[in-house]
Amino acid sequence: MANATRSWQPAFLPGDLPKPVGAYSPAVRAGDFVFISGQVPVDPKTQKVVSEDFETQVRQTLSNVKAALGAAGATLDDVVSVIAYLTSMDDWGKFNDIYKETFHAPYPTRTAVGAMLRGFKVEVSAVAYLKR
């Protein structure tokens, strides 16, 4: 398939973020919006899952979301929507507690979905809005 001219631009992530393992852009800027692909609890330095502990995985995942946003010129305060994928919905309360430490009221919209993840307990994607 020939390369098409697109009306969006990928954000080039610094070397201190986990590298994509699939065919996707980790962050994309499209007009006033920044879309962050699902981030996982991988330590950018070691490229390994940080821990088996759920809370540690959530903190690393949200740190990776923050870094991807920064690479695209956004911050956590610019986030308007979050989707959280959890391997166990029983962890929702723990996720919510850490989420409230990370984001501030008024909170972005959020959806939590039970999912089968490959070696992770959590994955988070986000959308940010940057008014030009």
Secondary structure, DSSP 8 states (H G I E B T S, - for coil): ------S-EE----TTS---SSSS-SEEEETTEEEEEEE-SB-TTT-SB--S-HHHHHHHHHHHHHHHHHHTT--GGGEEEEEEEES-GGGHHHHHHHHHHHS-SS--EEEEEE---SS-SEEEEEEEE---
